[in-house]
Amino acid sequence: MAYVINDECTNCGSCEPECPVEAINEKGDKRVIDAKKCIDCGACVDVCPVDAISPA
């Protein structure tokens, strides 16, 4: 199951470099996770300062 980024995202970008499969990209005013690329590792969750990332 992939992770998702909710509307609490502040687009700080701290999650993007943590993703080992480059599944996180900027889209508009927030980051999004490509569910097809996400390997469900959770690396992005721990670095999000606003807890905007959760399992789908």
BELVENNOR-V17762 format. One record per pair of residues at least 12 apart in sequence whose C-alpha atoms are under 8 Angstrom apart, sorted by the first residue. I is the first residue (numbers start at 0). J is the second residue. Records with the same first field share a line. If there is no record, write none. Layout:
# BELVENNOR-V17762
I = J / J
This chain:
# BELVENNOR-V17762
0 = 38 / 39 / 54 / 55
1 = 34 / 35 / 37 / 38 / 39 / 54 / 55
2 = 32 / 34 / 37 / 39 / 41 / 52 / 53 / 54 / 55
3 = 31 / 32 / 34 / 52 / 53 / 54 / 55
4 = 30 / 31 / 32 / 51 / 52 / 53
5 = 51 / 52 / 53
6 = 29 / 51
7 = 49 / 50 / 51
8 = 29 / 30 / 49 / 51
9 = 28 / 29 / 49
10 = 25 / 28 / 29 / 30
12 = 30
13 = 43 / 46 / 47
14 = 42 / 43 / 44 / 46 / 47
15 = 43
17 = 42 / 43 / 46
18 = 42 / 43
20 = 36 / 37 / 38
21 = 36
22 = 34 / 36 / 37
